Amino acid sequence: LHLGNRRHGADDIETGRRSNLIVWNTNDAYRKLGGNRAVEYQREVGEPSRICLSYTHDRDYEVYKELPEAARKQKRNPWCPPPGYEAESKSVRGQNEL
């Protein structure tokens, strides 16, 4: 459970099917406060869990895992973590190319 500003992902499945449950909540008192309520992304303090890495979303996927063959053929537009918010110990190859 998170506010949406955390890495999240899942491995591809080879057989069977996947079911996901997404729960959206609202808070009227919070909404009435107005203003910019965006949650700022925080710099990661360590390496991400390899289970949570997503080759469709994570800019640094290839720093931690090998890109699957099928993903090499896809046009990818990874965004997470935003530039400057990745763990300090690793660098993202081709940052300017992504």
HUCORLIN-V387224 format. One line per field, one symbol per residue. ss: DSSP state (a for helix, b for strand, c for the rest). burial: I if it has 24 or more other C-alpha atoms within 12 Angstrom, else O. A space follows every 50 residues. Layout:
ss->???
burial->???
//
This chain:
ss->cccccccccccccccccccccccccccaaaaaccccccccccccccccca aacccccbccaaaaccccaaaacccccccbccccccccccccccaaac
burial->OOOOOIIOOOOOOOOOOOOOOOOOOOOOOOOOOOOOOOOOOOOOOOIIOO OOIIIIIIIIIIOIOOOOOOOOOOOOOIIIIIIOIIIOOOOIOOOOOO
//
